[in-house]
């Protein structure tokens, strides 16, 4: 019997990036996209409402950036796996994200296999 699909929240201020991630995740029955947000504040609301197992989180966003959102998600739902997906992979960002408890890091541009492999490798709760 196949394992049930894992719920995923996509957080990115770029519409094209959210659409691309949604298409990649929907192409694989391991994942179920339960919501999308354009910034960290909206992401926190979606995490409260949908309690996703995985959050794909951009770093550079308006209103609340991804690192601040990651800090809040860790307090709100420590069991949620958070994968940072960013086009600005400075050493500082990577180090801070990992110290805040990120479960993975993907650099833009990415391909579908990188997204699916990274998310599939996350431990299940």
N, C-alpha and C positions, 0 to 999 in steps of 0.2 A: 504494500500500500504506500503510495507516495506521501511524503511529508506535506503537511498543510503549508499553504503559501504564507510568506511573512509580510506583515504590513509595513509599508514604507511611506514616509512623508518627504516630499521634495521641497527644499527651501533654496531659492535663487531669485534675485531681482531681475534676471534676464529671461524674458518670455521664451525666446528660442531655446535657451538652455533647459528650461523646465520641460518644454515640449519634447526635446531630444531625450532627456532622461526618462520621461514618462513612456515614450515609445520603446526605448531599450528595455525598461523594466516590464512593460506589458508584453514584450515579445517572449518573455520567460515565465512559465507558470509557477516559478518559485516565489514570485513577488506579487504583491497586490498594492497598488498605489492608493492610499487612503486619503491623501490630501496634498495640497501645494500651497506654499506661502511665498510672498515676495520680499519679506524682511524678517528679522529676528523676533519682533513683537508679534507678528501674525503667526510665526512658527510656534511660539510658546502657547498661544491660544489653541492651535491645532494639536499640539502635543497633549494638552489637557483634555481636549475633546476626543481625540482618536486613539490616544495611547499607543502610538506606533512602536513596533519592535526596532525599526531602523529609521534614522533621519539622515538624508543626504543634505549636507549643509554647506552653502557658499560662505566665504569669509567676508568679502567686501560687499556690503548691502546698506541701504539707507535705514534710518531710524534706530536699528540695533544691528551691529555687525555679527558675524557668525561666531566669533570667539566669545562675545558676551552672551549670545544665545546658548552656546555650548555650556557655559558656566551655569546658566539658569536651568537648562534641560537636565544637567547632572543633579541639581538639587530637586527638581520636580519629579523626575523619573530616572533614577540611577540605572535601572535595568535596560533602558533604551540604548541601543548601539548607535553611535554617531560617526558618520564618515564625512570628513571634510573634503569638499570638491572645490578647488580654487584655481584661478589663473594667475594668482600672485603668491607663489610658493616661497616666500622669503624664509630663511633659516629661523628667524624669530617667530613667524607665524606657525611654522611646523612645530617648533619646540613648545610654544605656548599651547597650541592645540593638544599636543600629546600630554603636556603637564595638566591640562584641564580634563583629560580623560577621553580624548578622541580615540575611536577604535580603528580608524584607518584614514588614509590620506591619498587623494587622487588629484593629479595635476591636469588642468585643462591645457590644450585639447586632449581628450581621451577617446578611446574606442569602446564599442559595446562590450567586447570581451573583458576589458579592464574593469568596467563597472560591475558586470555580472560576476566575475571571478572574485573581486574584492568583497562584494556583498554576500556571496555564497559562502565565503570562508569565515564569516563572522559566526561566533558561537551562538547557538540557540539558547534562550533562557531556560 
